[in-house]
Amino acid sequence: MTPEQVKEYYRSGYNLHKETGISASSLSNWVRVEYIPFLTQKKLEKLTEGKLTACWSDLEHTMKVRK
């Protein structure tokens, strides 16, 4: 999923925070860097019951960052 998809789905950082507990500033950061961490994508996928889907190719990026 992309930050833009999350922004479109939740409409605002406030709604994202209210519905998921994820900080509103996280959305701004994701839009700025054009990336959502894979584990966060999986959390959002579960919370939205699959309406937003995690991108498995982002898992590789997450693994590289953690090394």
C-alpha positions, 0 to 999 in steps of 0.5 A: 500500500502507498501513503496516498492510499492510506490518506485517501482511505482515512481522509486525515491523520486525525481519523487514522489516529482515532481509528488505529492508534497510529500517530497522525504525524506518521501519515505525514512522514509516510507521505514525505518519504513515500513509504510505509513500513511493512509491519505497519502495512500488515497492521493496517491491512488487518484493521481495514479487513483487507481494504488496504493491502500490504505490499510484500515487496516492501518487506525486502526494504524493511529487512535491509533497513534493519540490518 
